[in-house]
Amino acid sequence: MIDRLIDDPAFLPITITLLILVIVAIWQKLDRFILPLVIMYVVYAVITGISITEDNDIIKSAELVQSKIEINGDSIILKIVDETSLSDTVSIEVEEQKVDTIDEEPVQLELGVNSLLMCESMIDSLRKPVNARREFPVTLSRVYCYSGIRNALSERTILYEWYFQDNYIDTIPIKIGRSVHWRSWTYKTITDAQIGEWFVVLRDEISNTALDTIHFTIIDE
């Protein structure tokens, strides 16, 4: 216990303080204070020694205990094993609840298409499509492709690629800036020889990524 008491960081300062007080008491001829100081010091030493011994016993006991976790299917089993008595194993089973994944809000893409429409014409002042649909008579002579693009990147060029009967016809580039909804459109003149199935691909020029596709039909009327 004495060795453990000496290891206590407070032991040396308290001992020195006691010696100084005893020397001062002797020097000032205050003998009546010496005995109480010694008693207090002895009480401190005994209590500290007992406390250190108990703490060390707890630490030793803890070192003999190991925790083991086993995962078995949907159950998590925590096993506390006392190596001093290997025949006694305490197991606690905690059923793991299967929690459905919470649907997170979709991540907003840095570049994407908010809307893509085919229409008969555009109101330029309002940037608004007129009569949006998927089927147009050839007598209109012209059809428009309107898009609303979300662009959180730098200014770039979007390509409107026009296809007729799966054959490439033309590419029309449109420059767009940074915006949550950049509206733009292109149009294509249709002849009597181009009745049939069409589609337009919106493509980012920098990455060459197809952002969206819209299909429409030109009919004879």
Secondary structure, DSSP 4 states (H G I P E B T S, - for coil): -HHHHHHSTTHHHHHHHHHHHHHHHHHTT-GGGHHHHHHHHHHHHHHHHHHHHHHHHHHHHHHTEEEEEEEETTEEEEEEEETT-TT-EEEEEEEPP-PPPPPPPPPPPSEEEEEEEEEEEEETTTTEEEEE-SEEEGGG-EEEEEEEEEE-SS-EEEEEEEEETTEEEEEEEEEE-SEEEEEEEEEEE--GGG-EEEEEEEEETTT--EEEEEEEEEE--
